Amino acid sequence: MDQINYEELAKEVIRQQETQKQEQAPQNHKEAVISVLRERTAIHQQLPIQQAADSQQTTETIKATPSQKETNLPKYADNAPLESKQKVENLITLTLEKGLTYGVEQAAKADPFVIDMYHDALAEHIVAQMKEKGLI
């Protein structure tokens, strides 16, 4: 059972996109969702939001391989350690079963690479669901 309040999250994403339009180049839906997830994770980690965003930059340079299987994970996860991939899959499952707040709280305890993969994977799912529901 999917315990994510997509309507509430869609409002946050739209608000995030409007803020970004005023400050710099606009974000696409996935980037806005990732930004919202980073903010929520930073709260649970008690890190400055910019530090949480900076950790993303190191993982974006990993190259994806063409053998990416159908999975919840982002394309660059092919090169990730199996343990990291399993942690992210478990976090996604927890989030969908127990809700976004619980999932983010659990993800905040992980290492930055796992957190970034979690944000990317969850953002893909959330954007697809919000589009399916006509929220964005």
N, CA, C and O atoms as a GROMACS GRO file, in nm:
protein
  544
    1MET      N    1   0.084  -0.119   0.000
    1MET     CA    2   0.000   0.000   0.000
    1MET      C    3   0.088   0.125   0.000
    1MET      O    4   0.185   0.134   0.076
    2ASP      N    5   0.055   0.217  -0.082
    2ASP     CA    6   0.134   0.338  -0.100
    2ASP      C    7   0.090   0.446  -0.002
    2ASP      O    8  -0.022   0.497  -0.012
    3GLN      N    9   0.176   0.479   0.094
    3GLN     CA   10   0.141   0.571   0.202
    3GLN      C   11   0.193   0.714   0.180
    3GLN      O   12   0.211   0.788   0.276
    4ILE      N   13   0.217   0.752   0.058
    4ILE     CA   14   0.269   0.885   0.028
    4ILE      C   15   0.152   0.977  -0.007
    4ILE      O   16   0.068   0.941  -0.090
    5ASN      N   17   0.147   1.095   0.053
    5ASN     CA   18   0.043   1.194   0.023
    5ASN      C   19   0.091   1.273  -0.100
    5ASN      O   20   0.161   1.373  -0.087
    6TYR      N   21   0.053   1.226  -0.217
    6TYR     CA   22   0.100   1.287  -0.341
    6TYR      C   23   0.048   1.429  -0.360
    6TYR      O   24   0.117   1.513  -0.418
    7GLU      N   25  -0.073   1.456  -0.313
    7GLU     CA   26  -0.129   1.590  -0.327
    7GLU      C   27  -0.045   1.693  -0.250
    7GLU      O   28  -0.011   1.798  -0.302
    8GLU      N   29  -0.012   1.659  -0.124
    8GLU     CA   30   0.070   1.749  -0.043
    8GLU      C   31   0.209   1.766  -0.104
    8GLU      O   32   0.262   1.877  -0.110
    9LEU      N   33   0.266   1.656  -0.149
    9LEU     CA   34   0.399   1.661  -0.209
    9LEU      C   35   0.398   1.740  -0.339
    9LEU      O   36   0.493   1.813  -0.368
   10ALA      N   37   0.292   1.727  -0.418
   10ALA     CA   38   0.282   1.803  -0.543
   10ALA      C   39   0.281   1.952  -0.515
   10ALA      O   40   0.341   2.030  -0.589
   11LYS      N   41   0.212   1.993  -0.408
   11LYS     CA   42   0.211   2.135  -0.371
   11LYS      C   43   0.351   2.182  -0.335
   11LYS      O   44   0.392   2.292  -0.373
   12GLU      N   45   0.426   2.100  -0.261
   12GLU     CA   46   0.564   2.136  -0.226
   12GLU      C   47   0.652   2.145  -0.350
   12GLU      O   48   0.735   2.236  -0.361
   13VAL      N   49   0.633   2.053  -0.442
   13VAL     CA   50   0.713   2.052  -0.565
   13VAL      C   51   0.684   2.176  -0.648
   13VAL      O   52   0.776   2.240  -0.699
   14ILE      N   53   0.557   2.210  -0.661
   14ILE     CA   54   0.520   2.330  -0.738
   14ILE      C   55   0.578   2.454  -0.672
   14ILE      O   56   0.628   2.543  -0.740
   15ARG      N   57   0.569   2.461  -0.539
   15ARG     CA   58   0.625   2.574  -0.466
   15ARG      C   59   0.777   2.581  -0.487
   15ARG      O   60   0.832   2.689  -0.506
   16GLN      N   61   0.843   2.466  -0.484
   16GLN     CA   62   0.988   2.459  -0.506
   16GLN      C   63   1.023   2.508  -0.646
   16GLN      O   64   1.119   2.583  -0.664
   17GLN      N   65   0.946   2.466  -0.746
   17GLN     CA   66   0.971   2.508  -0.883
   17GLN      C   67   0.951   2.658  -0.900
   17GLN      O   68   1.027   2.723  -0.971
   18GLU      N   69   0.850   2.712  -0.836
   18GLU     CA   70   0.826   2.857  -0.846
   18GLU      C   71   0.940   2.935  -0.783
   18GLU      O   72   0.982   3.038  -0.836
   19THR      N   73   0.991   2.886  -0.670
   19THR     CA   74   1.105   2.950  -0.604
   19THR      C   75   1.227   2.946  -0.695
   19THR      O   76   1.298   3.046  -0.708
   20GLN      N   77   1.252   2.832  -0.757
   20GLN     CA   78   1.368   2.818  -0.845
   20GLN      C   79   1.356   2.908  -0.968
   20GLN      O   80   1.457   2.960  -1.016
   21LYS      N   81   1.236   2.926  -1.019
   21LYS     CA   82   1.216   3.014  -1.135
   21LYS      C   83   1.259   3.156  -1.102
   21LYS      O   84   1.316   3.226  -1.185
   22GLN      N   85   1.232   3.197  -0.980
   22GLN     CA   86   1.267   3.333  -0.939
   22GLN      C   87   1.416   3.347  -0.914
   22GLN      O   88   1.473   3.455  -0.935
   23GLU      N   89   1.482   3.239  -0.870
   23GLU     CA   90   1.623   3.247  -0.831
   23GLU      C   91   1.719   3.211  -0.944
   23GLU      O   92   1.827   3.270  -0.954
   24GLN      N   93   1.682   3.117  -1.028
   24GLN     CA   94   1.773   3.069  -1.132
   24GLN      C   95   1.693   2.995  -1.239
   24GLN      O   96   1.572   3.015  -1.252
   25ALA      N   97   1.760   2.911  -1.315
   25ALA     CA   98   1.694   2.833  -1.419
   25ALA      C   99   1.590   2.740  -1.356
   25ALA      O  100   1.616   2.682  -1.251
   26PRO      N  101   1.473   2.726  -1.418
   26PRO     CA  102   1.369   2.642  -1.361
   26PRO      C  103   1.410   2.495  -1.354
   26PRO      O  104   1.490   2.448  -1.435
   27GLN      N  105   1.355   2.423  -1.257
   27GLN     CA  106   1.380   2.281  -1.240
   27GLN      C  107   1.270   2.201  -1.310
   27GLN      O  108   1.157   2.248  -1.323
   28ASN      N  109   1.306   2.080  -1.353
   28ASN     CA  110   1.200   1.992  -1.401
   28ASN      C  111   1.137   1.926  -1.278
   28ASN      O  112   1.183   1.947  -1.166
   29HIS      N  113   1.033   1.848  -1.299
   29HIS     CA  114   0.960   1.789  -1.187
   29HIS      C  115   1.050   1.700  -1.101
   29HIS      O  116   1.045   1.707  -0.978
   30LYS      N  117   1.131   1.618  -1.166
   30LYS     CA  118   1.217   1.527  -1.089
   30LYS      C  119   1.317   1.605  -1.003
   30LYS      O  120   1.337   1.572  -0.887
   31GLU      N  121   1.378   1.708  -1.060
   31GLU     CA  122   1.473   1.789  -0.983
   31GLU      C  123   1.405   1.854  -0.864
   31GLU      O  124   1.463   1.862  -0.756
   32ALA      N  125   1.283   1.901  -0.883
   32ALA     CA  126   1.209   1.965  -0.774
   32ALA      C  127   1.175   1.864  -0.664
   32ALA      O  128   1.186   1.896  -0.546
   33VAL      N  129   1.135   1.743  -0.702
   33VAL     CA  130   1.106   1.640  -0.603
   33VAL      C  131   1.232   1.606  -0.525
   33VAL      O  132   1.229   1.594  -0.403
   34ILE      N  133   1.344   1.590  -0.595
   34ILE     CA  134   1.471   1.560  -0.528
   34ILE      C  135   1.507   1.672  -0.431
   34ILE      O  136   1.553   1.645  -0.320
   35SER      N  137   1.485   1.795  -0.471
   35SER     CA  138   1.514   1.908  -0.383
   35SER      C  139   1.429   1.903  -0.256
   35SER      O  140   1.479   1.927  -0.146
   36VAL      N  141   1.301   1.870  -0.270
   36VAL     CA  142   1.212   1.858  -0.155
   36VAL      C  143   1.258   1.743  -0.066
   36VAL      O  144   1.260   1.757   0.057
   37LEU      N  145   1.296   1.631  -0.125
   37LEU     CA  146   1.342   1.516  -0.047
   37LEU      C  147   1.472   1.549   0.027
   37LEU      O  148   1.490   1.509   0.141
   38ARG      N  149   1.562   1.623  -0.039
   38ARG     CA  150   1.686   1.664   0.027
   38ARG      C  151   1.658   1.750   0.150
   38ARG      O  152   1.718   1.733   0.255
   39GLU      N  153   1.564   1.843   0.134
   39GLU     CA  154   1.529   1.930   0.246
   39GLU      C  155   1.475   1.849   0.363
   39GLU      O  156   1.512   1.871   0.478
   40ARG      N  157   1.387   1.755   0.333
   40ARG     CA  158   1.330   1.671   0.439
   40ARG      C  159   1.437   1.583   0.504
   40ARG      O  160   1.436   1.565   0.625
   41THR      N  161   1.528   1.530   0.425
   41THR     CA  162   1.634   1.447   0.480
   41THR      C  163   1.728   1.530   0.565
   41THR      O  164   1.771   1.486   0.672
   42ALA      N  165   1.761   1.650   0.519
   42ALA     CA  166   1.852   1.738   0.594
   42ALA      C  167   1.794   1.770   0.732
   42ALA      O  168   1.868   1.783   0.829
   43ILE      N  169   1.664   1.784   0.739
   43ILE     CA  170   1.600   1.811   0.867
   43ILE      C  171   1.625   1.695   0.963
   43ILE      O  172   1.656   1.716   1.081
   44HIS      N  173   1.613   1.572   0.913
   44HIS     CA  174   1.633   1.455   0.999
   44HIS      C  175   1.780   1.431   1.030
   44HIS      O  176   1.813   1.372   1.133
   45GLN      N  177   1.868   1.476   0.943
   45GLN     CA  178   2.011   1.463   0.968
   45GLN      C  179   2.063   1.579   1.050
   45GLN      O  180   2.173   1.573   1.106
   46GLN      N  181   1.986   1.684   1.057
   46GLN     CA  182   2.025   1.809   1.120
   46GLN      C  183   2.151   1.865   1.055
   46GLN      O  184   2.243   1.911   1.122
   47LEU      N  185   2.152   1.858   0.922
   47LEU     CA  186   2.259   1.915   0.840
   47LEU      C  187   2.207   2.040   0.772
   47LEU      O  188   2.087   2.053   0.749
   48PRO      N  189   2.295   2.132   0.741
   48PRO     CA  190   2.250   2.243   0.656
   48PRO      C  191   2.204   2.186   0.522
   48PRO      O  192   2.264   2.093   0.470
   49ILE      N  193   2.097   2.243   0.468
   49ILE     CA  194   2.041   2.193   0.342
   49ILE      C  195   2.144   2.196   0.231
   49ILE      O  196   2.147   2.104   0.149
   50GLN      N  197   2.228   2.298   0.225
   50GLN     CA  198   2.328   2.305   0.119
   50GLN      C  199   2.426   2.189   0.128
   50GLN      O  200   2.468   2.136   0.024
   51GLN      N  201   2.463   2.146   0.249
   51GLN     CA  202   2.554   2.034   0.263
   51GLN      C  203   2.490   1.906   0.209
   51GLN      O  204   2.557   1.826   0.144
   52ALA      N  205   2.361   1.887   0.234
   52ALA     CA  206   2.290   1.772   0.181
   52ALA      C  207   2.286   1.777   0.029
   52ALA      O  208   2.301   1.674  -0.036
   53ALA      N  209   2.267   1.894  -0.028
   53ALA     CA  210   2.265   1.909  -0.174
   53ALA      C  211   2.403   1.887  -0.233
   53ALA      O  212   2.415   1.828  -0.340
   54ASP      N  213   2.507   1.932  -0.164
   54ASP     CA  214   2.643   1.915  -0.214
   54ASP      C  215   2.682   1.768  -0.225
   54ASP      O  216   2.758   1.732  -0.314
   55SER      N  217   2.631   1.683  -0.138
   55SER     CA  218   2.666   1.541  -0.143
   55SER      C  219   2.614   1.477  -0.271
   55SER      O  220   2.670   1.376  -0.316
   56GLN      N  221   2.509   1.533  -0.332
   56GLN     CA  222   2.456   1.482  -0.457
   56GLN      C  223   2.556   1.496  -0.571
   56GLN      O  224   2.563   1.410  -0.658
   57GLN      N  225   2.632   1.603  -0.572
   57GLN     CA  226   2.721   1.631  -0.683
   57GLN      C  227   2.824   1.521  -0.703
   57GLN      O  228   2.864   1.497  -0.817
   58THR      N  229   2.868   1.454  -0.599
   58THR     CA  230   2.968   1.350  -0.614
   58THR      C  231   2.911   1.226  -0.681
   58THR      O  232   2.984   1.157  -0.752
   59THR      N  233   2.783   1.196  -0.663
   59THR     CA  234   2.727   1.076  -0.722
   59THR      C  235   2.683   1.098  -0.866
   59THR      O  236   2.669   1.000  -0.940
   60GLU      N  237   2.660   1.220  -0.907
   60GLU     CA  238   2.612   1.244  -1.042
   60GLU      C  239   2.719   1.216  -1.148
   60GLU      O  240   2.687   1.207  -1.266
   61THR      N  241   2.844   1.203  -1.107
   61THR     CA  242   2.949   1.180  -1.204
   61THR      C  243   2.968   1.033  -1.238
   61THR      O  244   3.046   1.000  -1.328
   62ILE      N  245   2.899   0.943  -1.168
   62ILE     CA  246   2.913   0.800  -1.194
   62ILE      C  247   2.843   0.767  -1.326
   62ILE      O  248   2.730   0.810  -1.350
   63LYS      N  249   2.911   0.692  -1.410
   63LYS     CA  250   2.858   0.658  -1.541
   63LYS      C  251   2.767   0.536  -1.534
   63LYS      O  252   2.796   0.439  -1.463
   64ALA      N  253   2.657   0.541  -1.606
   64ALA     CA  254   2.565   0.427  -1.614
   64ALA      C  255   2.612   0.333  -1.724
   64ALA      O  256   2.673   0.377  -1.822
   65THR      N  257   2.585   0.205  -1.708
   65THR     CA  258   2.619   0.108  -1.812
   65THR      C  259   2.492   0.069  -1.885
   65THR      O  260   2.383   0.080  -1.829
   66PRO      N  261   2.504   0.024  -2.009
   66PRO     CA  262   2.384  -0.008  -2.085
   66PRO      C  263   2.308  -0.130  -2.032
   66PRO      O  264   2.197  -0.155  -2.077
   67SER      N  265   2.365  -0.205  -1.939
   67SER     CA  266   2.300  -0.326  -1.892
   67SER      C  267   2.203  -0.301  -1.777
   67SER      O  268   2.168  -0.394  -1.705
   68GLN      N  269   2.160  -0.176  -1.758
   68GLN     CA  270   2.068  -0.142  -1.648
   68GLN      C  271   1.941  -0.226  -1.659
   68GLN      O  272   1.874  -0.225  -1.762
   69LYS      N  273   1.910  -0.297  -1.553
   69LYS     CA  274   1.791  -0.380  -1.550
   69LYS      C  275   1.673  -0.296  -1.502
   69LYS      O  276   1.691  -0.186  -1.449
   70GLU      N  277   1.552  -0.349  -1.523
   70GLU     CA  278   1.434  -0.282  -1.472
   70GLU      C  279   1.441  -0.286  -1.320
   70GLU      O  280   1.445  -0.393  -1.259
   71THR      N  281   1.444  -0.170  -1.260
   71THR     CA  282   1.458  -0.160  -1.116
   71THR      C  283   1.406  -0.026  -1.069
   71THR      O  284   1.377   0.062  -1.151
   72ASN      N  285   1.396  -0.009  -0.941
   72ASN     CA  286   1.358   0.120  -0.885
   72ASN      C  287   1.478   0.214  -0.877
   72ASN      O  288   1.461   0.332  -0.847
   73LEU      N  289   1.594   0.165  -0.903
   73LEU     CA  290   1.716   0.243  -0.882
   73LEU      C  291   1.750   0.329  -1.004
   73LEU      O  292   1.713   0.296  -1.117
   74PRO      N  293   1.821   0.440  -0.979
   74PRO     CA  294   1.865   0.524  -1.092
   74PRO      C  295   1.967   0.450  -1.178
   74PRO      O  296   2.027   0.351  -1.134
   75LYS      N  297   1.986   0.497  -1.299
   75LYS     CA  298   2.075   0.430  -1.395
   75LYS      C  299   2.218   0.415  -1.345
   75LYS      O  300   2.282   0.313  -1.371
   76TYR      N  301   2.269   0.516  -1.273
   76TYR     CA  302   2.408   0.507  -1.228
   76TYR      C  303   2.429   0.400  -1.121
   76TYR      O  304   2.543   0.372  -1.085
   77ALA      N  305   2.322   0.341  -1.070
   77ALA     CA  306   2.333   0.240  -0.964
   77ALA      C  307   2.395   0.110  -1.013
   77ALA      O  308   2.435   0.027  -0.931
   78ASP      N  309   2.405   0.090  -1.143
   78ASP     CA  310   2.471  -0.031  -1.194
   78ASP      C  311   2.610  -0.046  -1.136
   78ASP      O  312   2.655  -0.157  -1.110
   79ASN      N  313   2.680   0.065  -1.116
   79ASN     CA  314   2.817   0.062  -1.066
   79ASN      C  315   2.825   0.067  -0.914
   79ASN      O  316   2.935   0.067  -0.858
   80ALA      N  317   2.711   0.072  -0.848
   80ALA     CA  318   2.708   0.083  -0.702
   80ALA      C  319   2.729  -0.054  -0.638
   80ALA      O  320   2.698  -0.157  -0.698
   81PRO      N  321   2.782  -0.055  -0.516
   81PRO     CA  322   2.794  -0.182  -0.443
   81PRO      C  323   2.657  -0.244  -0.419
   81PRO      O  324   2.559  -0.173  -0.398
   82LEU      N  325   2.651  -0.375  -0.422
   82LEU     CA  326   2.525  -0.447  -0.403
   82LEU      C  327   2.459  -0.408  -0.272
   82LEU      O  328   2.337  -0.391  -0.266
   83GLU      N  329   2.537  -0.393  -0.167
   83GLU     CA  330   2.483  -0.356  -0.036
   83GLU      C  331   2.410  -0.221  -0.042
   83GLU      O  332   2.303  -0.205   0.016
   84SER      N  333   2.467  -0.125  -0.113
   84SER     CA  334   2.404   0.006  -0.128
   84SER      C  335   2.273  -0.005  -0.204
   84SER      O  336   2.173   0.057  -0.167
   85LYS      N  337   2.274  -0.084  -0.310
   85LYS     CA  338   2.152  -0.102  -0.390
   85LYS      C  339   2.042  -0.166  -0.306
   85LYS      O  340   1.926  -0.126  -0.315
   86GLN      N  341   2.078  -0.265  -0.226
   86GLN     CA  342   1.979  -0.332  -0.142
   86GLN      C  343   1.923  -0.237  -0.036
   86GLN      O  344   1.804  -0.240  -0.007
   87LYS      N  345   2.009  -0.152   0.020
   87LYS     CA  346   1.962  -0.055   0.119
   87LYS      C  347   1.860   0.040   0.057
   87LYS      O  348   1.757   0.070   0.118
   88VAL      N  349   1.888   0.086  -0.064
   88VAL     CA  350   1.796   0.178  -0.131
   88VAL      C  351   1.664   0.110  -0.162
   88VAL      O  352   1.558   0.167  -0.139
   89GLU      N  353   1.670  -0.010  -0.214
   89GLU     CA  354   1.546  -0.084  -0.243
   89GLU      C  355   1.464  -0.101  -0.115
   89GLU      O  356   1.342  -0.085  -0.117
   90ASN      N  357   1.530  -0.133  -0.004
   90ASN     CA  358   1.459  -0.148   0.124
   90ASN      C  359   1.399  -0.016   0.169
   90ASN      O  360   1.286  -0.013   0.218
   91LEU      N  361   1.473   0.093   0.153
   91LEU     CA  362   1.422   0.225   0.190
   91LEU      C  363   1.300   0.264   0.108
   91LEU      O  364   1.205   0.322   0.160
   92ILE      N  365   1.303   0.234  -0.021
   92ILE     CA  366   1.189   0.264  -0.108
   92ILE      C  367   1.067   0.184  -0.062
   92ILE      O  368   0.957   0.239  -0.052
   93THR      N  369   1.087   0.057  -0.036
   93THR     CA  370   0.977  -0.027   0.011
   93THR      C  371   0.920   0.026   0.142
   93THR      O  372   0.798   0.036   0.158
   94LEU      N  373   1.007   0.060   0.237
   94LEU     CA  374   0.964   0.117   0.364
   94LEU      C  375   0.884   0.245   0.343
   94LEU      O  376   0.780   0.266   0.406
   95THR      N  377   0.932   0.329   0.255
   95THR     CA  378   0.864   0.456   0.228
   95THR      C  379   0.725   0.434   0.172
   95THR      O  380   0.630   0.500   0.213
   96LEU      N  381   0.712   0.342   0.079
   96LEU     CA  382   0.582   0.316   0.018
   96LEU      C  383   0.486   0.248   0.115
   96LEU      O  384   0.365   0.266   0.106
   97GLU      N  385   0.541   0.168   0.207
   97GLU     CA  386   0.456   0.098   0.304
   97GLU      C  387   0.421   0.184   0.425
   97GLU      O  388   0.308   0.180   0.473
   98LYS      N  389   0.519   0.263   0.475
   98LYS     CA  390   0.499   0.334   0.601
   98LYS      C  391   0.491   0.485   0.588
   98LYS      O  392   0.466   0.554   0.687
   99GLY      N  393   0.512   0.536   0.468
   99GLY     CA  394   0.497   0.679   0.446
   99GLY      C  395   0.629   0.751   0.425
   99GLY      O  396   0.736   0.702   0.459
  100LEU      N  397   0.617   0.870   0.368
  100LEU     CA  398   0.734   0.949   0.331
  100LEU      C  399   0.815   0.992   0.453
  100LEU      O  400   0.938   0.985   0.451
  101THR      N  401   0.748   1.037   0.557
  101THR     CA  402   0.820   1.083   0.675
  101THR      C  403   0.904   0.971   0.734
  101THR      O  404   1.022   0.991   0.767
  102TYR      N  405   0.847   0.853   0.748
  102TYR     CA  406   0.922   0.740   0.804
  102TYR      C  407   1.038   0.702   0.713
  102TYR      O  408   1.149   0.678   0.760
  103GLY      N  409   1.012   0.695   0.582
  103GLY     CA  410   1.118   0.658   0.488
  103GLY      C  411   1.234   0.756   0.491
  103GLY      O  412   1.350   0.716   0.489
  104VAL      N  413   1.202   0.885   0.494
  104VAL     CA  414   1.307   0.988   0.498
  104VAL      C  415   1.385   0.980   0.629
  104VAL      O  416   1.507   0.995   0.629
  105GLU      N  417   1.316   0.955   0.739
  105GLU     CA  418   1.384   0.941   0.868
  105GLU      C  419   1.485   0.826   0.864
  105GLU      O  420   1.597   0.839   0.913
  106GLN      N  421   1.445   0.715   0.805
  106GLN     CA  422   1.534   0.599   0.795
  106GLN      C  423   1.648   0.626   0.698
  106GLN      O  424   1.762   0.588   0.724
  107ALA      N  425   1.618   0.692   0.587
  107ALA     CA  426   1.722   0.723   0.488
  107ALA      C  427   1.826   0.817   0.545
  107ALA      O  428   1.944   0.808   0.510
  108ALA      N  429   1.785   0.907   0.632
  108ALA     CA  430   1.876   1.006   0.690
  108ALA      C  431   1.988   0.940   0.770
  108ALA      O  432   2.091   1.003   0.796
  109LYS      N  433   1.969   0.816   0.809
  109LYS     CA  434   2.070   0.743   0.887
  109LYS      C  435   2.176   0.678   0.798
  109LYS      O  436   2.278   0.630   0.848
  110ALA      N  437   2.153   0.676   0.668
  110ALA     CA  438   2.242   0.608   0.574
  110ALA      C  439   2.356   0.699   0.532
  110ALA      O  440   2.360   0.817   0.566
  111ASP      N  441   2.449   0.641   0.456
  111ASP     CA  442   2.560   0.721   0.404
  111ASP      C  443   2.511   0.807   0.288
  111ASP      O  444   2.408   0.776   0.228
  112PRO      N  445   2.584   0.914   0.255
  112PRO     CA  446   2.538   1.008   0.151
  112PRO      C  447   2.509   0.945   0.015
  112PRO      O  448   2.416   0.986  -0.054
  113PHE      N  449   2.587   0.846  -0.024
  113PHE     CA  450   2.565   0.782  -0.154
  113PHE      C  451   2.428   0.712  -0.155
  113PHE      O  452   2.354   0.723  -0.252
  114VAL      N  453   2.397   0.639  -0.049
  114VAL     CA  454   2.268   0.571  -0.040
  114VAL      C  455   2.154   0.673  -0.037
  114VAL      O  456   2.050   0.653  -0.100
  115ILE      N  457   2.174   0.781   0.037
  115ILE     CA  458   2.072   0.885   0.044
  115ILE      C  459   2.045   0.943  -0.095
  115ILE      O  460   1.929   0.964  -0.132
  116ASP      N  461   2.150   0.969  -0.171
  116ASP     CA  462   2.131   1.025  -0.305
  116ASP      C  463   2.060   0.927  -0.398
  116ASP      O  464   1.972   0.966  -0.475
  117MET      N  465   2.099   0.800  -0.391
  117MET     CA  466   2.030   0.700  -0.473
  117MET      C  467   1.883   0.691  -0.433
  117MET      O  468   1.796   0.678  -0.519
  118TYR      N  469   1.857   0.697  -0.304
  118TYR     CA  470   1.720   0.692  -0.253
  118TYR      C  471   1.640   0.810  -0.307
  118TYR      O  472   1.529   0.793  -0.357
  119HIS      N  473   1.697   0.932  -0.298
  119HIS     CA  474   1.628   1.050  -0.350
  119HIS      C  475   1.596   1.034  -0.498
  119HIS      O  476   1.484   1.061  -0.541
  120ASP      N  477   1.693   0.990  -0.576
  120ASP     CA  478   1.673   0.976  -0.720
  120ASP      C  479   1.567   0.870  -0.751
  120ASP      O  480   1.479   0.893  -0.834
  121ALA      N  481   1.576   0.756  -0.685
  121ALA     CA  482   1.481   0.647  -0.711
  121ALA      C  483   1.341   0.687  -0.668
  121ALA      O  484   1.244   0.664  -0.740
  122LEU      N  485   1.330   0.746  -0.551
  122LEU     CA  486   1.199   0.786  -0.501
  122LEU      C  487   1.138   0.897  -0.586
  122LEU      O  488   1.018   0.899  -0.610
  123ALA      N  489   1.222   0.988  -0.631
  123ALA     CA  490   1.173   1.097  -0.716
  123ALA      C  491   1.112   1.042  -0.845
  123ALA      O  492   1.007   1.090  -0.889
  124GLU      N  493   1.176   0.943  -0.905
  124GLU     CA  494   1.120   0.881  -1.026
  124GLU      C  495   0.980   0.827  -0.999
  124GLU      O  496   0.887   0.850  -1.076
  125HIS      N  497   0.966   0.756  -0.888
  125HIS     CA  498   0.837   0.697  -0.852
  125HIS      C  499   0.734   0.807  -0.825
  125HIS      O  500   0.621   0.800  -0.875
  126ILE      N  501   0.771   0.907  -0.748
  126ILE     CA  502   0.678   1.014  -0.710
  126ILE      C  503   0.632   1.093  -0.832
  126ILE      O  504   0.513   1.121  -0.846
  127VAL      N  505   0.724   1.129  -0.920
  127VAL     CA  506   0.686   1.204  -1.039
  127VAL      C  507   0.590   1.122  -1.125
  127VAL      O  508   0.491   1.175  -1.174
  128ALA      N  509   0.618   0.994  -1.142
  128ALA     CA  510   0.528   0.909  -1.221
  128ALA      C  511   0.389   0.903  -1.159
  128ALA      O  512   0.289   0.911  -1.230
  129GLN      N  513   0.383   0.890  -1.027
  129GLN     CA  514   0.253   0.884  -0.959
  129GLN      C  515   0.179   1.017  -0.966
  129GLN      O  516   0.058   1.020  -0.987
  130MET      N  517   0.251   1.127  -0.950
  130MET     CA  518   0.185   1.259  -0.957
  130MET      C  519   0.133   1.286  -1.098
  130MET      O  520   0.026   1.345  -1.113
  131LYS      N  521   0.206   1.243  -1.199
  131LYS     CA  522   0.158   1.260  -1.337
  131LYS      C  523   0.036   1.174  -1.361
  131LYS      O  524  -0.061   1.217  -1.423
  132GLU      N  525   0.041   1.050  -1.311
  132GLU     CA  526  -0.072   0.957  -1.328
  132GLU      C  527  -0.198   1.012  -1.261
  132GLU      O  528  -0.309   0.991  -1.310
  133LYS      N  529  -0.181   1.080  -1.149
  133LYS     CA  530  -0.294   1.136  -1.074
  133LYS      C  531  -0.334   1.274  -1.125
  133LYS      O  532  -0.431   1.332  -1.076
  134GLY      N  533  -0.260   1.327  -1.225
  134GLY     CA  534  -0.292   1.456  -1.282
  134GLY      C  535  -0.257   1.573  -1.191
  134GLY      O  536  -0.315   1.681  -1.203
  135LEU      N  537  -0.163   1.554  -1.102
  135LEU     CA  538  -0.124   1.659  -1.008
  135LEU      C  539  -0.019   1.753  -1.065
  135LEU      O  540  -0.008   1.868  -1.021
  136ILE      N  541   0.056   1.707  -1.161
  136ILE     CA  542   0.158   1.791  -1.227
  136ILE      C  543   0.153   1.765  -1.376
  136ILE      O  544   0.229   1.825  -1.452
   0.00000   0.00000   0.00000
